[in-house]
Amino acid sequence: MASVFGKPRAGSAAHSAPLEVNLAILGRRGAGKSALTVKFLTKRFISEYDPNLEDTYSSEETVDHQAVHLRVMDTADPDTPRNCERYLNWAHAFLVVYSVDSRQSFEGSSSYLELLALHAKETQRGFPALLLGNKLDMAQYRQVTKAEGAALAGRFGCLFFEVSACLDFEHVQHVFHEAVREARRELEKSPLARPLFISEERVLPHQAPLTARHGLASCTFNTLSTVSLKEMPTVAQAKLVTVKSSRAQSKRKAPTLTLLKGFKIF
Ligand SMILES: Nc1nc2c(ncn2[C@@H]2O[C@H](COP(=O)(O)OP(=O)(O)OP(=O)(O)O)[C@@H](O)[C@H]2O)c(=O)[nH]1
């Protein structure tokens, strides 16, 4: 591993800038993108929230002894990939989520992997993606076998995990950290490869929408060299609100619980 991403030398870690990694969570509605994101950020399973919320959260992580400033975009495409360049041009790596109890969501994840493969081809860059079969706790209602998930991941050359947002935190954390490792490997290959900008949605006259060319419903696609760029908005770090659970309220010195805005406690 190159020194820039390797284990920090003694005494250097405290002063070196953290690695910046942007991670986008993609998938059909209801696959569990938000639940996984919130599990990772808060160690909690949250069952309800506004499905139209799309937010980017940031978290300071340590991965393989290296400080990482991780930004997680919990996307909210209505049904199919839409206005994709907001994440295609932003993320260093992608988590593509389906639910093991939904064949429809599995088919949706395939569309996202195709989209990423096309984007990689068009930009001639690698875009690490991890395929996640979520809701493993619902395995008795499986509509997608583990072998099918592994086969789809194999077809696109990505890592594959089955997880559950309501089971152990460590497994969910491991998956997010694997995504960081994949992004780091890609950044090592070409440190300047990822743009720091988000593009505005715009279909260029000389470039047909990706969807029109490849059958994806409504995702327009531009490469960095052709879009009008605007600086990436500051990542919202003030998404945390403090609430008190009934358990916390019942104890005299109970700690308050910090939850993400827009989410209700399970
Ligand atoms: N049993 C179980 N339910 C889950 C799990 N993950 C999410 N859910 C539930 O599945 C539903 C959808 O989860 P969300 O996290 O809202 O899914 P999403 O992909 O973010 O959906 P959109 O925001 O609509 O795109 C919610 O009712 C969650 O409580 C899981 O691992 N196990």
The ligand as a Tripos MOL2 file, in Angstrom:
@<TRIPOS>MOLECULE
LIG
   32    34     1     0     0
SMALL
NO_CHARGES

@<TRIPOS>ATOM
      1 N1        -36.8090   -5.8880    9.0830 N.pl3     1 LIG1
      2 C1        -36.0710   -4.9220    8.5530 C.ar      1 LIG1
      3 N2        -36.6520   -3.7910    8.1340 N.ar      1 LIG1
      4 C2        -35.8630   -2.8360    7.6020 C.ar      1 LIG1
      5 C3        -34.4640   -2.9830    7.4740 C.ar      1 LIG1
      6 N3        -33.9830   -1.8720    6.8910 N.ar      1 LIG1
      7 C4        -35.0170   -1.0690    6.6720 C.ar      1 LIG1
      8 N4        -36.1560   -1.6470    7.1040 N.ar      1 LIG1
      9 C5        -37.4990   -1.1150    7.0030 C.3       1 LIG1
     10 O1        -37.8190   -1.0120    5.6260 O.3       1 LIG1
     11 C6        -38.5530    0.1790    5.3730 C.3       1 LIG1
     12 C7        -37.8230    1.0150    4.3480 C.3       1 LIG1
     13 O2        -36.5380    1.3360    4.8770 O.3       1 LIG1
     14 P1        -35.8310    2.6850    4.4820 P.3       1 LIG1
     15 O3        -34.5390    2.7990    5.1910 O.co2     1 LIG1
     16 O4        -36.8170    3.7560    4.6650 O.co2     1 LIG1
     17 O5        -35.5900    2.4210    2.9080 O.3       1 LIG1
     18 P2        -35.0180    3.4400    1.8280 P.3       1 LIG1
     19 O6        -34.2740    2.6130    0.8610 O.co2     1 LIG1
     20 O7        -34.2620    4.5370    2.4710 O.co2     1 LIG1
     21 O8        -36.3270    3.9890    1.1680 O.3       1 LIG1
     22 P3        -36.5680    5.4390    0.4480 P.3       1 LIG1
     23 O9        -36.1160    6.5060    1.3650 O.co2     1 LIG1
     24 O10       -38.0420    5.4380    0.2240 O.co2     1 LIG1
     25 O11       -35.7960    5.4320   -0.8170 O.co2     1 LIG1
     26 C8        -38.7200    0.8880    6.7110 C.3       1 LIG1
     27 O12       -39.9770    0.5450    7.2480 O.3       1 LIG1
     28 C9        -37.6130    0.2970    7.5710 C.3       1 LIG1
     29 O13       -37.9690    0.2750    8.9310 O.3       1 LIG1
     30 C10       -33.8660   -4.2000    7.9270 C.ar      1 LIG1
     31 O14       -32.6730   -4.4410    7.8470 O.2       1 LIG1
     32 N5        -34.7330   -5.1360    8.4490 N.ar      1 LIG1
@<TRIPOS>BOND
     1     1     2 1
     2     2     3 ar
     3     2    32 ar
     4     3     4 ar
     5     4     5 ar
     6     4     8 ar
     7     5     6 ar
     8     5    30 ar
     9     6     7 ar
    10     7     8 ar
    11     8     9 1
    12     9    10 1
    13     9    28 1
    14    10    11 1
    15    11    12 1
    16    11    26 1
    17    12    13 1
    18    13    14 1
    19    14    15 2
    20    14    16 1
    21    14    17 1
    22    17    18 1
    23    18    19 2
    24    18    20 1
    25    18    21 1
    26    21    22 1
    27    22    23 2
    28    22    24 1
    29    22    25 1
    30    26    27 1
    31    26    28 1
    32    28    29 1
    33    30    31 2
    34    30    32 ar
@<TRIPOS>SUBSTRUCTURE
     1 LIG1         1 GROUP 0 **** ****
